[in-house]
Amino acid sequence: MIAAIIQYQFLQNAIMAGILASIVCGIIGVVVVEKKLVMMTGGIAHTSYGGVGLGYLMGFEPILGAFLFSTCAALGIGYIKRKGGTRSDVVIGLFWSLGMALGILFVALMPGYPPDMSSYLFGSILSVIRSDLYLMLGLTLLVVFVVIMLFSYWKAYLFAEEFVAIMGINTAFLEYLLLLLIAMTVVVLIRVVGIILVLALLTAPAAVAGILASSLKSRMIQAIIWGNVFCITGLWVSYEVNIASGASIVILSVIGYLLSYAVHSLYSALKRKRIIAALNRSDQ
């Protein structure tokens, strides 16, 4: 595959897209897992499908429509959740369904034959072009910049939110900013694994890092590394076996997490047995 990467531009673009996706997954995924925002992220991702359909209908780049819809969904869900007018899971489900329904409606309203939406639903990393990379690079740099500049605030917000509020820090601003960063991350991942499979790639590397690391910084670094491993390995499997790239990346991500969890559970059980045995010997 190395020779093919050197020879073919589309593979070079795919590798770069996987790296950029891994960076935002590693950073935002850890926050999403820690704050238990997985389902909210799924709602934002699926709402973006309406923007894809609108882009096709109105004749502009569908990924820009996805960015518009995911941003509006993030702010809308966050606002209703903070106001406490209804249960957050109800709001997420409604936005989730509305986005998908609008996407279907907009495509149905197009004259002529409907476009193939599978690349946006299930991802097509091998079809990433330069303009996609530029958008992904810009969003990735923005996410990294915001997280680095406010890292101490994020750390306090994740692990001691009540203390942060007592200190007078604007937690509403941090929450809305986090939702915007999630929306940007969703847009980066759409071209890699698609709207349907976003959750797996966003959470699996972060979940593996959560098993292996304790501090926030080390979790993010390890999640970025694991994300690269899953993306590049999945891309290689996709190229060699000729299967869908998004599916192979997600399957490897889930397998990687399950193996990590199994090994960690086994190690913890053996460690507990050794401690109990040591205590029994000391009592004797």
Summary of the structure (lengths in Angstrom):
residues: 284
radius of gyration: 20.6
end to end distance: 61.0
largest distance: 83.8
contacts: 999
relative contact order: 0.16
helix: 85%
strand: 0%
